[in-house]
Amino acid sequence: MSDEATPAAAGQGRPLWLAAAPVVFLLLWSGGYAVAKIGLEHAAPLTILCLRYALVVGIMGAAFVVLRPPLPKRAADWGHLALVGVLIQTVYFGMTYMALLNGLSAGLAAIILSFQPILVALIAPRWSGEPIRIATWIGLVLALAGAVTVIVARLDISPPPPLVFLLALLGLAGITGATLWEKRFGLSHHPVTANLIGYGAGLICLLPFWAVQDAAPVRWNWEFVWVMVYLVLGNSVIAVGLLLAMIRAGEVARVSALMFLVPPLAGLIAWATLGEVMPPLAWVGFALAGGGVYLATRRARG
């Protein structure tokens, strides 16, 4: 069934899981930053990503053998699933991790990636024929201001080298392209099939970058095992699956606006779990981002 036929797109007959999806997605996606920070104490960024994707492929491969879900019927559908996987797993995560590895501050990375909803809103009307309401634009601008306020309040940001900045921009292009491509061409494939193809393609394209990195061996212990369990099941399987489902079921600009809550919520989780500083100005930014996202994502009456 195509996304045009989804009842949720019309705001009626929304299943309970889809109504709860934004909250679950935001908690899992935002919590992944604090968990990844713990993981980086035990392994290099690209090593973590490759392990993460390989484990997802292994789990989905075993599930595929047991469940025998249908495969895409057309070569084009295989290509759409693979491309979205590469854009998210290789380009977005891979290039962002490479930028962080080469000196990009987490604060500046978050600011750069916070422009994703704005880019989606600019491109969506021409790309997928989706109109953007004035209230949505106001909400996007307020949410962006709130997200940047939180980041600036918490972190010292210094200009990166041009190559590092380019890597971050490639990461931004990856998540923006994946969102738009999924909205226009995504179909409701079985989640096992979609994850197996998407993560398999992402892993294949990331392996060359992993092979040339100069990194220390993994420090295996129970803490790192817990980190991988969270990143594989919480982030890779559940959060990414919910993100793609929400894109197919609703307006892409409104779904993308949820990304503005990720930097503030990630900071809040890091404050609660890792003891990172959350200055008073950051709380103001969190409230501003939340209000902007509400305005951008609420459905018009009538």
Buried (B, 14 or more C-beta within 10 A) or exposed (E): EEBEEBEBBEEEEBEEEBEEBBEBBBBBBBBBBBBBBBBBEBBBBBBBBBBBBBBBBEBBBEBBEEEEBEEBEEEEBBBBBBBBBBBBBBBBBBBBBBBBBEEBBBBBBBBBBBBBBBBBBBBBEEBBEBEBBEEBBEBBBBBBBBBBBBBBBBBEBEEBEEEBBEBBBBBBBBBBBBBBBBBBBBBBBBBBBBBBBBBBBBBBBBBEBBEEEEEEEBEEEEEBEEBBEBBBBBBBBBBBBBBBBBBBBBBBBBBBBBBBBBBBBBBBBBBEEEEBEBBEEBBBBBBBBBBBBBBBBEEEEE
